[in-house]
């Protein structure tokens, strides 16, 4: 069986028509499929019976993509952690017990904010880079040990994890890790972002096909054994994102419904911004309820300037209330992780401007030209090209003149509709059926309806 997108080719070809070049269509569908795999972090391969040798290097948890709960058989002990959103699957596998379990744990959203700050600290310290992975390999193994590791990594059944950060706080376990892969033509894609660790610039000769999967943040509650709640997020550092020309809103619902949350970081990202990203992504993916007050608190802490601008320009009683107003705009569809952390900040600033604009529309409805015409904003901008031309991509026009001409145009339309409605009533009174009356009006002036009569069929 091939990639899941192969099954769409016939369906898409049927919708487009027989003139489509099938080879072009196959490539387009495959490209879209790979893009969706990367954004979701999953590739839905056929179910295979396979065994894996897991080397966690001291970590109690490893990420395991979309594993059916109940399929793990391990003589040494391994526990699937059911996903809180889709309990039939697991994204986390516990391989080492955490003893003793904690008596209590802080709320989920608070723990996720801590996880975001841990990501920020790791990013600032350079722990998320491929250079740190190589440093860890060199410091933990001698030359012979490294060769032995490479031989093991050539076995696709080996899952080898490099620990970057790990520790516990407030009844929660936090860790960031990267899995190593030996890339061959037979290596199956699992929808993850890969970084080649030993290219020619590192080896000084031939590149070594050793790659590290994107860093994975795991946040697990420690009050039970095995753990009963765990969250994972992918971390895309600066430069790892890809620019695309597709529309995020068409994919957002599917990615949020079935994908793994993706956190984007760059050198300008603050700890509060990354913590807010983790909380927002957990909310969009269903791990945190929308009425959790920590969501608004995280928005307030992460974006103080947009929040203060909303408070000042709308008269909100507090920055917390202003943050709640901004959060209403951040509900859906969210920001595209492929565009990077800077795009996330632009997204929030744009949504803050929309909050202020919507407030002004409600408070001062007479200030806007569409309210003076008596129509909605959307219809106003649909009609505007009839009365004004764009210059350098923007409409530059006299509002009063356009409002007057648009009002006259709409009045004329209303009068025309009234005349046509009266003509239709006359035609029906003369014995025309509805379809015949409408067809008559397409060919004659409405004023002539008074003298119009249906044809009499010869007997």
N, C-alpha and C positions, 0 to 999 in steps of 0.2 A: 504494500500500500504506500502511496506517495503522501505528499503534503496535503493537509486538509483543504487547501485552496483548489486542488485539482478538480474536486467535485463541483466547483462553481462554474467551470469553463462552459459546459454544455448549457447550463441555465442562462448565463450571461449572453452566450451566442444566440440563443433562442429569442432573447429580449431585443438584441440589437438588430438581428436580421442576417440573411445569408451572405451579404456582401462583405462581412467582416473577415479580415485575415486571421485565421485561427492561431498562427504562430505568434502574431502580435498580441492577440487576446490572452494566450497562455502566459506570455511574459508579463503582461500588465497585471493579470490576476495573481501571479506568483509574487510580483513586487509588492502588491497590496497585502498579500498574505504575510510576507516577511515583515512588513512594516507593523502590521497588527500584532504579530508575534512579539516583536521587540517592545512595543508599547505595553502589551499586557504581561510580558514575562513568561508566557506559556507557549508551548507548541503541543498541539493535541495529537500525539502519535497514537497508533494502534496499541492496545494494551499488550505488553510483552512480559512473560515470566523472566525475571532477571535477578541476579544476586549482585550485591555491591559490597565492597570492602571499604568501610568508612574510617578515615583517619582524622579525627577532630582535633588532635593536638591539644588536648586539655579542655576544649570547649564542651559544655554540657548540651548544646543545641547545634543542629545543622539545618540548613534550609533544604527542603526536598520538594521540588515543584509539583503541585497538584497530585499528591499521592492519595489513592483511595484508602480511606480508613479501614483497618482490618486486614490489610494485605502484608504487613510486615511480620516476618518470622525470623527471630534472632535468638540464638542460644545465649548470647551475652547480655541480653536485655536492651530493648529499644522501644520507645513508646511514641506513637503518632499523637500529635496534639491537634485535635479537630479544630478546623478554622472557625472562629466565632461567627463569621458571616455565612459560611457554607460548611456545616459540620460533616458532610459526607466526604470531604477532602481535608488533607493536611498539608500545610506549607512548612511546618516545623517538625523535626524529629528530635526527641530527647534521647541522648545516648549515654548520659551519666546522671545518676541521681543527685539531687540537691538536698543535702541533709544538714540539719533538720529543716522541715518546712517552716516558713515564717508564720507568725501568729496573725498578722494583719498586713494589709498592703494599702498604699495610697490609691485614690481613684485613678481609673484608666487614663483619662485625659491628662492628668497631672504627670503620670508616669511617661506618657508619650512626649510631653514637653521636655522632661528630663532627657529622654532619648534623643530628641532633636538637639539639645545643647551638647550632648556627648558627641554627636556627629560633627557639630561646629568645632569643638575642641580638637577632634581627630583631624579634621580638614586643615585647621590652622597649623597643626603640628606636622603635617605632611604624611600622616599615617595611612591615608587613602590612596597614595600613589603607588605605581608599579615599582618605583625605586625602593620604597620601604619593604615591599614583598621580597625583592631580591636581597636586600640587606638582611631580612629575617632568615632567608634561606642560607646565606653565607655564614651568619653568626650561629645558626643552630646545627650546621652540619659541616664536616670537613669535606675535602674533595671527593673521597670515596663514598661518603654518605650522600653527597649530591648526585653522583652517578647512579647509585642504587635507587634514589628517589626518582630520577628520570626514567629508569627502567620500570618502576612501578606505575608511574604516570602514563606510560605508553599503554597500559592495560585500561580499556575504557570502563571497566567495572570499579576502578579505584576512585573514590571521592576524597580528595585531600584538601584540607582546609587550613588556611593561614590565619591565626588569630591576630587581630589588630588592636582591639580594645575589649575588655571584659571586666565585669564587676557587678555588685549588687547595691541597692539602696532602697529604703522605704518599702521593703517586701517585694521588690522587683529585681529581675536579672536583666542586665544590659550587655550586649556584645555586638561587635562588628567583625566580620570575617570575610575572607575572599577564598573562593575555591580555585584550585589550579587545574588546568586542562592541557593535555597534549593534543594539538590540533593535527588531524589527518583528514584525507578525503572522505573517510568513513565516519568522521565525528558528526553526530546528529546535533542539529541546532535545537536549543531548548528555549529560544526567545530571550536570551540574556546578552547583555553588552559585554564584549571581550576586549581585553587589552593585551597585545603582544608584548611580552616582557623582555625578550632577548633578540632584538633585531640586529642588523649589521652594525648599527652605531654602538651597541653594547658589546657584542662579541668580537668586533673587529674583523670578522670573516663571514661565514655563512650564518644566516639567521637560524635560531633554534625555535621550533614551533611550540614554545611554552607560553601559555596565556593564562591570565587571571580573570575570573568572572568579576563583574561589578561588585563593589562592597555591599554587603547585606547587613542591615540593622535588624536585630532581634530583641524584642522586649517581651519578657515572660513573667507572669505572676507566680510567686514562689510559695503560695499558701497551701498547695496540695502537691502530693506526689502520686503519679506523674503530674506535671503542670497541666492545669485545666484551661489556661487562656494564654495565647501567644500571638504576637503581631510581628510581621516582617515587612521591611521596606527596602527597596533598591536605592542605592545612592549613586547618582550620576555626577561626577566631579566636573569642574570647568574644562571645556574642550571635548567632553565625551558626547555631548548632544549633537544631533544631526538636524540641519535645517531641511524642512520639507515644505511643499506647496499645497498639501492637502488641508482640508478644513477640520479643525479639531472637534468642533461641535458635532460632526457626524459620527465621531468615534467615542466621544467622551462617555456616553451612557454605557456602552459595551465595555470599555476599559475599566470604568469605575465599578461595574457590576461583576466583572469576572477577572480582572487583572490584579497584579500585585502593585501596591502603591510605590511611586517613584519620587524620590526627593532629589532636587537639583541644588548644587552648591557651587559657589565660585569664590574668588578672593574678596569680593565685596559683601558677601552674605554675612549678616550678623547672627549671633547665637539665637536671638529672639525670632529672627526671620525663619531660620531653619526649624526651630521649635514650632512655630506657627504652621509651617508647611506640613510637618508631620501630623499635627492635629487636624488641619484642614483635609489632608489626604485621607486620614483615618475616618473623618466624617463623611467625605464623599464616597468612600468605599464601604461604609456601613459599620465601622468598628466603634464609633462614638455616636450617641444620639444627638439630634440637632438642637435639643433644648439644654445641652450641657453648658453651664455658664463659663467653663474653661475655654470654650471656643472663642467667645467674644473677648475674654481676657487675653488670649494669645494674640488675637488681631490687634488689640490695643497696644500691647507691648512691642509687637513686631513692626508696626507701621505708625509710629507716633505722629509724623508730619501729616499724612493724609487724614488720620483720625482727628487731629487738632484742627485741620482745615475744615472738615465737616462740622465740628462743634462750633467753630467761629462763624461759619457762613450760613448755618441753619438754625443757630440759637439752641442747639441741643443742651440739656441741663448739665451734662457731664461728658467726659471723654468715653466713659463706659457706654453711655447711650449712643454716642456717635459711632463707636466701634460696632454696636449692635446694628445700626443703620447700614454700615459698610458690609457687615456680614450678610445682610439680606441680599446684597448684590453678588456676594461670593458663593451663593448656594450652588449654582449650576451654570455652565458646564465645567467651570474650573479652568486652570491653565494647562497648556500643553507642555509636558515635560521635555519633549524633544527640542523645544525652543530655548531652554536654559534658564538659569536663575534670574538673569536680567529681564527676560521677558515676563517673569513672574512679578517683578517689581512694577514693570510698566502696566501689567494687567490690573494690579491693585490701584495704582494711581488713576487709571482710566475709570475704574469702577467708583472711586471716590468722587470724581468729577460728575459721574452720572447721578450719584446720590444728591449732590448739591443742585444739579439741574432739575431733577424730579421734584425736589423740595420747592424750588422757585416756581415751577409750573403750578404746583398746588396752591402756593401762597399768593401768587400774583398772576392769575390766569389771563387778565387783560393785557399783560405786557407782551404776549407772543402773538405773531401775525395770524396764526391759524385760529386762535380764539376770536380774533377780530372778524375773521371771515365766517366763523361759526362751524368749522369742521375740525377733524382731528389732525394731529401733527403728521401722521403717516400719509393721509390723503393730501395734505398741503404740499408735502415734498414730492408726491407723485405728480401733482398738477404744476409744480413750479417750473419744469422745463418748457411749458407752454408760454411762460411770461418772462423768463429770464434765461440768460446764457451763462455758462461757466467760463471763468477766466482763471487759468493756472490751477484748475481743479476745484475752484470754489465759486459759489454764486456771489456776484457783486451787483446789488440792485437796490433801487429805492423802495423801501418797504411799503410806504404809503401808496405809491403808484401801483405796485403789484397787488396790494390788498384791494384797492378800488377796482382794478381790472378783473381780478379773480372773483370778487363778489358779483360784478356784473355778469361775468361768464356763468357763474353758478345760478344766478337769478334767471338767466336766459334758458339754462338747462331745465330748471324747475318749471318755467312757463311752457317749454316744449313738452315736457312730460305731462303737464295738465291738459294741454291741447290733445295729445295723443290718447290720453285716458278718456277724454270726452268723446273723441272720434270712435274709439273702440266701443264705448257704450252705445253710440248711435248705430254702429254697424251691427251690434248684437240685437238691438231693437228691431232692425230691418230684417233680421232672420239669418245673419251670417253666423256660422260656427266660429269658435275662438281661433282655430288655425287659419281659417279662410279670412277672418277679419285682420289678423296680423299680417298675412301675406298681402292683402289689399293695401294696407298702410305702407308696405315696403315699396309699392309701385305708384302710389298716388299721394297727393297732398291731403293732410288731415281735414282741411276746410271743405273738400269735395265729398266728405262722408255723408252729408245731408241728402245728397242726390244719388247715393249708391244703393243698389239693390242686388241681392244674389240672383244669379242666372236661374231661370226656370227650366228644368229639364223637359225636353219634348216628350209628350205622351204617345 
